[in-house]
Amino acid sequence: MPLPIGHALAGLACAQVRPGFFFRNRWYDAFFFVFLANLPDADFLPGIILGHPNLYHHGIFHSVGAALAVAAVGGCFFYFTGHRVWTRAAAIFLVFSSHLLLDLFALDLVAPYGLPLLWPLANRYFIASHPIFINVIRSGRANDFFISLFNRHNMSAAGREILILGGALAAVVVVRRLLKKKDH
């Protein structure tokens, strides 16, 4: 699974496709995209509270079913603010799903391998046969979970994510500017 920095870069790349899509303030908008791209990893929180951070990780919150549920809740929020519900809900679904896509292409060395992508329709776990992202080494104990993320292996993983996803972000920014220039 990529680190939060990789998911954040993916979220920022999505935000650059149409800046100001959710909120007029581009900073709020970018923050919301980053939040959505990292949201599936909120499944660490119950485990951290119970003293076992990995207990629920890569569970049902890493599925298309969860993406649909989050999109429905987000759509309801935007309904009450007077925005277009379906386009906002679709964007929420896609940005949340970017997390699933990145995790699908990550090396996973901890059982269950992969993620329950099609939950609730199937309980099978899915993982790409050719990973792009390096696994993340982390502690299974709550007391040293966060500090365990800072190690040489994970810094290598972060570097790879920055190269790949930072490159994707840069490409989106360049294409957007070229298209904007073409329209003028």
Summary of the structure (lengths in Angstrom):
residues: 184
radius of gyration: 17.1
end to end distance: 41.2
largest distance: 56.4
contacts: 561
relative contact order: 0.17
helix: 64%
strand: 2%
